Amino acid sequence: MRFPFKVAVRFLKSNKGQTALIALGIAVGVSVQIFIGSLIQGLQKSLVNKTIGNSPQITVTSTNDNKVIEYYNDVLSTVKASDDRIINLSLSIDKPALIKKEDKTYSVLVRGMNLQDSDKIYNIKKRIYEGKEPLNDFETLVGKELKDELNASLGDEIKVITNSGDTKTLKISGFYDLKVANLNKTWLITTLKTSETLYALSGKVTSIEMQVTELFKADDIALNVSDRLDGNLKVDNWKAQNAELLSGLNGQSVSSIMIQVFVLVAVVLGIASVLAITVVQKSKQIGILKAMGIRDKAASLIFLFQGLLLGLMGAILGVALGLFLSFMFTKFALNPDGSPVVELYIDYGFIAVSALIALVSSTLASLIPAVKSSKLNPIDVIKNG
């Protein structure tokens, strides 16, 4: 075992240019795998965080005619006990209303929340760019787009017409920007008590929102919740509501895998062809070694060790190059505000698997020249010079 290894190292050293070229080819393949894989994973993670991370992942609503959840404390207890992966529960009273200003009417959704709880889901406090959260009754937050349409300022009062026809006055305590124009234009965020008063829903809510620790298991968790609740309560999850997003994410994953497979095939073919040529180049030396008593198995091990060493060098260099490319991408591909288009995402498990695949592939690629070397007849090789 030691002798074939020494010979393999000597063969690699005897043609350093060729060795460096093969190792570089493997490195490029590994770096492309890591760069593409990390880019796709980072893009998916960023996309999911922006669309799902700051929103409820499971929502409980009522199917009754009045669309309200009664005895919500009992429902909350049942939900909490249904699955330990549920976090950040929040109560909400959501009802439509109209804002009338001069000759224009704006349709809005009054969202009454316990802001201490809902902030863990929507990150509202950090989205307030002017003013502060509503602390008193009949105070509200107004979105950026609605502020512009109303030409509103802090402390202004707006008259809200509820679906029962009652008119109430709300005072603007601050302005928020959720980075979604439709939400900014329609949501009036206020306290749970204010919504209870506006719509005479004391002791009732319209929805219970929550997040989970395992985002892509939300459908399974929602099923566990649904099994524990009464039939008049409906449980929705983000996966069921975002089928197109999931389809896009799956498409990205498949395309990433296909790219990596083709890169891997190219690397394997390159290693196999170069090592096969090496057998021809080193056939005289192999023939002499066989004439001196080296076994066929040992002759094969020489090329297997070459493939292993080349794979090891290429994998180490490829990991470093792949991480460098990923890092540089976050420095050059920037949004107008200077933030990276895709955040740097490093999955150590994926990187380790990519390096291992390169190592195994290069070793397997050396099987063809290894078998070829074992069949060399020393007499024919020496005779043919």
VEXDO-811058 format. One record per atom (N, C-alpha, C): x, y, z. Coordinates in steps of 0.02 Angstrom, whole numbers, plus 50000, padded with zeros to 5 digits. Layout:
<atoms>
XYZ/...
</atoms>
This chain:
<atoms>
500414994050000/500005000050000/500445006350000/500985006150040/501415011950044/501795013149979/502025007649948/502415008349887/502005011349829/501385008749816/500975011949763/500835019349777/500755021149841/500625028149858/501235032449841/501835030049858/502445033749842/502545034649767/502385029349730/502445029749657/501945034749629/501325034649657/500815039349634/501025046549645/501315047849704/501555054649719/502115056549671/502555051749656/503115053249611/502875054649540/502365050749517/502085051949451/501775058949447/501425060949500/501115067549501/501635073049500/502175071949537/502715077049540/503105077449475/503125071849438/503525071749377/503235076149322/502595077549327/502275082049278/501835086949316/502155091749347/501795096349391/501285100649354/501435102349292/500965106349254/500315102649242/500365096449222/499775092349210/499375091349275/499745089949329/499425088949394/499045095249416/499365101049408/499045107349427/498425108649385/498465106849321/497895107949276/497295103649296/497425097249312/496875092849333/496575095149398/497015096849447/496775099249512/496365105549504/496585109949459/496215116149446/495535114749415/495505109749370/494875107849339/494375105349391/494625101149437/494195098649491/493975104549535/494445108949550/494295114749593/493745119149563/493795120249497/493285124349463/492605120949469/492595114349459/491965110649465/491665111249534/492085110349586/491855110849655/491625117949671/492005122849648/491825129849663/491175131749630/491055129249569/490415130649535/489845127449574/489945121249597/489435117949637/489275122049700/489785124049735/489685127749798/489375134549784/489625138049733/489375144749718/488635144449697/488475140049649/487785139449626/487325137149682/487545131949719/487145129249773/487025134449828/487555137949848/487495143049901/487065148949877/487145150749813/486745156249784/486005154549784/485835148449761/485135146449758/484845145849829/485225142849875/484985142149944/484895148949977/485385153449965/485335160149993/484745163949965/484635163149899/484065166549866/483405163949894/483365157349903/482755154349930/482635156650001/483155156550041/483095158550111/482895165950116/483205170150074/483035177250074/482315178350052/482115174750000/481435175449973/480915173250024/481045167650056/480575165050107/480545169750166/481115172250189/481135176850246/480745183250232/480825185850171/480495192150154/479745191250144/479545185450118/478835184450105/478465180950161/478805176350194/478475172250246/478735173750315/479375175850319/479695176750384/479355181950428/479085187250397/478755192550435/477995192350422/477725186450426/477005185550418/476805179150454/476155178250469/475955172050502/476035166050456/476255160550484/476345154550444/475765149650451/475395150450506/474775146650516/474255151550544/473645151250519/473115155650542/472485151750556/472195153050613/471555149950632/471005155150626/470485153650588/469915158050579/469275154150591/468715157650593/468075154450605/467685153850540/467295148350534/466865147350476/466135149150492/466015151650552/465345153750571/465115159750530/464475161150531/464205166750492/464505173450514/464625174150580/464895180450605/465655180850599/465985175250580/466705175050567/467125177050628/466895175650688/467275177250748/467405170950789/467955171150825/468145165650869/467955167550941/467495163750970/467305164851040/467725160351085/467765162151148/468155158251196/468865157051170/469165162351145/469825161551112/470375159351159/470295160451224/470805158151271/470835150451272/470255147251267/470245139951263/470565137551198/470425141151144/470725139351079/471475140251081/471705145651112/472425146851119/472765141151156/472455138951211/472745133451251/472795127051210/472265125751170/472255119751128/472795120051075/472875125951044/473375126850991/474075125851020/474215128751077/474875128151108/475045120851123/474545117051144/474655110151164/474695105351104/474485107751045/474445103350987/475115101650956/475605106350963/476265105150932/476765109850964/477325107050987/477835111151021/478255115350973/478135114750908/478495118750859/478155125450845/477595126650878/477225132950868/477515138350913/477635144250885/477895149950922/477525156250901/477615161650939/477375168350921/476635168450903/476215166650951/475485167050940/475245174150950/474765176150909/474505182950913/473765183050896/473375186850934/472665187750921/472555193750876/472015193450837/471885199050792/471135199850780/470925206050775/470245207550753/470305211650689/470135208550633/470195211750568/469495212950539/469345219250527/468695221050499/468775226650448/468355226550395/468385231750344/468085238350368/468315243750339/468045250350355/468175255050296/467885260950301/467985266050250/468255272450282/468715275750246/468945282350267/468705287250214/468345292350237/468095297350189/468445303950201/468745306550148/469075313050151/468875317150091/468545322650105/468275326950052/467805322850008/467945322349943/467495318549899/467765311649883/468285309449918/468585302849905/468455298149962/468385291749945/468275286449995/468815281149986/469105279150041/469645274150040/469415268050080/469495262250049/469325255950083/469935253450121/469845252050185/470405249850227/470205243750268/470715240750299/470615235150344/470875237150413/470445237650461/470655239350529/470915232950562/471545233150581/471865227250611/472015228750684/471595226150728/471715226850800/472145221150825/472705222950857/473175217850880/473435219550950/473665214350983/474085215351042/474795216251015/475015222451009/475635223950973/476255220551003/476235219051067/476815215551097/476885208551066/476315205451053/476335198651023/476415198950947/476035203350915/476045203650841/476715206150815/477075210050855/477725212550833/478215206950821/478135201250856/478575195550847/478465192250779/477885193450751/477725190650685/477865195750630/477605201750637/477645206750583/478235211550590/478565211450648/479125216050659/478915223250647/478335224950675/478025231450661/478435237250689/478695236450750/479035242050783/479625244650742/479975240050710/480545242050669/480325245050602/479695243950584/479445246550521/479135253550529/479085255950592/478815262650603/479375267750590/479295271750538/479825276450519/479685283550544/479085284550571/478915291150599/478385290150653/478475293350710/477995292750764/478125286550806/477605283750836/477685278050881/477075273550876/477115267850907/476565263050906/475975265850946/475365263750930/474775266050967/474775263151038/474785267551088/474785265451158/474105266451190/473725271151165/473075272751194/472515270551148/471915270351175/471335268451134/471215273651079/470975271151023/470795275250965/471405278950935/471995275850943/472585277950906/472735272750852/473055274850799/473175270150745/473825271750708/474105266650677/474675267350632/474405267350561/474695271650519/474485272250449/475075270450404/474945266650350/475475264650304/475725270350260/476315269450233/476645274650194/476225277050135/475965272350096/475575274150036/474925277750055/474585275250107/473965278450129/474105285450157/474665286250190/474865292850216/474905297850158/475225295750103/475305300250046/474635301950015/474185297050011/473535298349980/473105302950022/473175302050089/472775306250135/473115312950149/473755313350129/474165319150146/474135320350222/474245314850259/474155314950331/474805316750367/474725319050428/475295320650472/475175317550541/475705317150580/475645314550648/475135318650687/474715315150724/474225318550765/473575320150730/473555319150663/472925320350627/472395315350648/471775317350641/471225312850656/470885310750591/470725304450587/470375301850528/469715298750550/469205299850510/468545297050526/468465290350490/468305285250529/468245278450504/467515276350507/467245273950451/466555271550448/466575263850449/466305260850501/466315253550508/465775250450464/465785243750460/465295240350418/464585240650445/464515242850507/463845243850536/463575250850523/463995255050494/463795261850478/463995267050530/464285264750586/464505269450638/465135273050616/465205279250637/465795283250621/466195284550685/466825282750683/467265283850741/467875287750718/468195291150765/468785295150750/469405291850779/469905290950738/470545288150760/471095293350751/471555293450798/472115298150796/472735294550771/473095297650725/473695294650695/474285295450744/474545289750767/475125290050814/475785288850778/475755286150717/476375284850681/476255282150611/476795281650573/476765279050504/477245273250497/477035268150461/477445262050452/477555260650378/478045256450365/478185254150297/478355246750299/477885242550278/477985235250277/478315232850213/478505237650169/478825236150105/478355232450056/477715232650071/477205229850025/476685235250015/476655238149956/476235243949942/475495242649958/475255236649942/474545235149953/474375235250027/474825232550068/474715232550141/474775239650169/475275243250146/475365250150169/474755254550152/474415252750099/473855256850075/473195255150110/473155249150138/472505246850164/472475245550239/473045244150271/473015242350342/473025248450387/472555248650434/472585253150492/472725248750552/473325249350579/473535245050635/473385248650701/472975245550742/472785248550805/472805243250860/472575245050919/472595240250975/471995235550972/472065229951005/471525225051007/470895227951040/471005231951092/470435234951128/470065239851084/470425243651043/470105248450998/469655244850948/469905239350919/469495235550872/468885232450906/468985230050968/468415227351005/467865232551013/468065238651028/467575244051038/467255246050972/467655246650919/467395248750854/466865244050828/466975237550839/466535232550808/466125228550859/466115230850922/465715227650974/465865220250978/466505218550983/466725211550985/467095210051050/466845212351105/467175211251169/467235203751183/467855201551198/467965194551214/467985190051153/468025192951093/468035188951032/468595191550986/468845187150943/469345189050893/469145186050826/469445188450773/469295185650707/469825180650683/470415180850713/470935176050693/471465175250747/471785169450745/472365168050788/472935166350741/473465170350744/474025169550699/474625166850737/475045163250701/475635160250735/476185158950684/476775157950711/477345155750671/477595149150698/478025145850660/478275139250680/479035139050674/479345134350709/480075133850708/480315130350644/479895126050615/480075122450553/479615124950497/479875129750460/479465133350411/479155128750359/479535123950334/479295119750280/478895113650306/478785113450371/478355108450401/477695111550424/477555117650400/476965121250423/476325117450407/476295113950350/475695110250332/475565104550381/476095101050401/476015095550449/475805098250518/476105103850538/475935106850602/475215109350601/475005112350545/474315114750538/473815109050544/474005103250517/473575097350522/473495095050594/474045095350632/474015093650703/473555098350741/473595104750724/473165109750756/472435108550737/472305107350673/471615106250649/471285100250683/471685094950694/471415088950725/471175090150796/471445095250830/471275096650900/470695101550907/470535105150854/470045110550858/469355108350834/468855112350851/468175110950830/468105111850754/467575108850727/467475109050654/467295115850628/467095120550673/466915127250649/467505131950645/468105129250657/468715133150651/469125130550593/469375135250553/469765133550493/470495135150505/470945130550485/471665131450494/471995131850426/472295137550411/472665138550348/473405138850362/473815136950313/474535137550320/474835140650258/475425143450265/475725147350210/475875143150149/476005136650157/476165132550099/475555131650054/474975130850086/474355130150047/474175136650012/474365142250042/474195148850014/474715151449965/475285148149961/475835150549918/476095144949873/475635141549839/475825135949796/476305138049740/476195144049712/476625146449658/477335147849683/477385150549743/478045151849773/478415145349783/478075140249810/478385133749821/478595130549756/478185131349704/478355128649638/478995131949611/479045138549622/479645142149600/480265139949638/480195138849703/480755136549744/480975129649723/480495125249709/480665118449686/481015118649618/480785123149575/481095123849509/481815126149515/481945130849561/482625133149573/483065127449598/482795123449644/483185117949672/483365112849619/482875111149576/482985106249523/483515108849474/483455115249454/483935118049407/484635118149437/484685119549502/485335119549536/485645112549535/485235107549549/485475100649550/485715098549480/485325100449428/485505098549360/486175101649340/486275108049357/486905111349342/487485107749376/487385106049439/487915102649477/488065095749448/487555092249425/487655085549396/488065086049332/487895090849289/488275091649226/488995093749239/489095098049288/489785099949307/490165093849332/489835089749372/490155083749399/490345078849344/489885077949296/490025073449239/490625075849200/490665082449188/491225085349151/491885084149189/491865085049254/492475084049295/492695076749292/492225072149300/492395064949299/492695062949232/492375065149178/492635063449111/493335066349100/493435072449124/494095075549116/494635071749154/494485069749216/494985066049256/495125059349224/494595055749204/494685049049174/495105049349111/494975054349068/495335054749005/496075056449016/496205061149063/496895063149075/497285057349107/496985053949155/497335048249186/497425042449137/496955041649091/497035036449040/497635037848996/497735044248980/498325046248941/498965045148982/498905046249048/499475045349092/499705038049091/499225033349087/499405026249084/499845024949023/499655028048967/500055027248906/500755030348915/500755036348946/501385039848957/501845035949004/501555032849054/501955029449105/501965021849095/501755019549036/501715012349024/502395008949030/502925012349008/503595009349013/503795008449086/503685013649127/503855013249197/503445007749232/502795007349213/502365002149243/502614995249222/502804994649158/503054988149134/503684986049171/504134990849182/504754989249219/504594987249291/504124990849322/503934989149391/503634982149395/503224980549345/502924973849344/503454968449332/503954970049290/504494965249278/504904964149340/504914969249384/505284968749447/504874965249501/504244963549485/503844959549532/503244962949562/503094969249542/502504972549569/501884969049543/501394968049585/500784964549566/500304969249527/499824966149492/499334970049454/498924974549500/498764971949560/498364975849608/498734982149629/499384981449641/499794987249661/499844992249605/499884989849542/499914994349484/499264998349479/498704994949493/498054998449491/498015003649546/498275001849605/498245006549662/498615013049649/499135012649607/499515018649590/499055023949561/498615021949515/498175026749482/497575028549526/497365023849568/496835025449616/497065030749665/497685030049688/497975035049733/498055041749698/498235041549634/498285047849596/497605051449594/497085047649579/496415050549577/496205053249645/496375049549698/496205051749766/496565058249784/497215058549769/497615064549785/497385070549744/497245069449680/497005074849638/496325077449663/495895072749683/495245074749710/495315078649775/495785076649817/495885080149881/496135087249869/496635087949824/496895094649809/496355099049777/495985096149730/495465099849696/494895101849743/494715097349789/494165098849835/494355104549882/494955104449909/495175109749955/495205116449919/495505116449860/495555122649821/494855124949798/494425120149780/493755121849756/493325124849811/493365122249872/492985125049928/493195132249940/493855133449941/494095140249952/493865144949897/493915142649834/493715146749777/492965148049777/492565142849794/491845143549796/491605148549848/491915148249908/491735152949961/491945160049942/492515160649909/492755167249887/492275170249836/492055166249788/491575168549737/490915170649769/490685166649817/490055168249851/490115174849890/490675175749923/490785181849961/490825187949915/491185187349859/491265192849813/490595194749780/490175189649769/489525190949739/489105195649783/489155194749849/488775199049895/489055206049899/489665207049874/489965213749874/489835217549810/489715213949755/489625217249691/488895217449669/488505212349688/487795212249670/487395215549727/487255222049719/486955225849774/486295228949752/485855229849801/485235233549791/485385241049791/484905245249770/485015252549771/485195255249840/484955251849894/485115254249961/485785251749987/486155247949945/486815245549965/486815238649995/486235235750008/486205228950037/486305223749982/486575217849999/486675212649948/486015210349917/486025209049852/485435206249819/485255199549850/485775195649864/485685189249898/486175189049956/485915187850016/486345187450074/486795181250070/487405181950096/487875176250097/487595170850142/487505164950114/487245159250152/487735153550147/487995151350203/488495145950204/488185139950239/488095134650201/487855128350228/488445123550231/488715122650291/489325118650299/489205111350278/488605108950289/488455102050268/488485101350193/488195106250157/488195106150084/488915106650057/489315110850087/490015111750066/490405105250076/490295102050134/490645095750148/490435090350098/489795090050082/489545085050034/489835086449965/489875092749945/490155094549879/490885092349874/491265093649928/491975091649928/492035084049927/491605080649965/491625073249967/491445070249899/490955073149865/490755070749799/491335071449750/491685077049753/492265078049709/492805072949724/492915071549788/493425066649808/493255059649783/492625057749794/492405051049773/492395050549697/492165055849664/492115055749590/492805055149558/493285058849583/493955058549554/494265051649566/494115048649624/494375041949637/494055036849591/493395037349582/493045032749537/493265033749465/493405040049447/493635041449378/494295038149363/494685036949415/495345033749406/495295026149399/494685023449406/494605016149399/494765013749329/494565017749278/494675015649209/495425015049194/495825020249207/496555019349196/496865014249243/496575013349303/496845008349349/496755001349321/496164999949294/496044993349262/496494992449202/496564997949163/496984997549103/497714996049121/497954998949175/498654997849196/498764990749220/498234987949251/498314981049277/498374975949220/498134977849161/498144973149104/498774973749062/499204978549079/499834979349041/500274973249049/500524970848992/500994965148993/501704968048993/502094966849046/502764969949050/503224968048992/503154962048967/503594959848912/503444963848849/502774964648834/502584968448774/502784975748781/502704978548841/502864985548851/503614986748840/504024982448871/504754983348866/504984982048794/504674976948761/504874975248693/504724981048645/504134984348656/503924989748611/504234996448630/504614996348685/504995002248705/504575008048726/
</atoms>
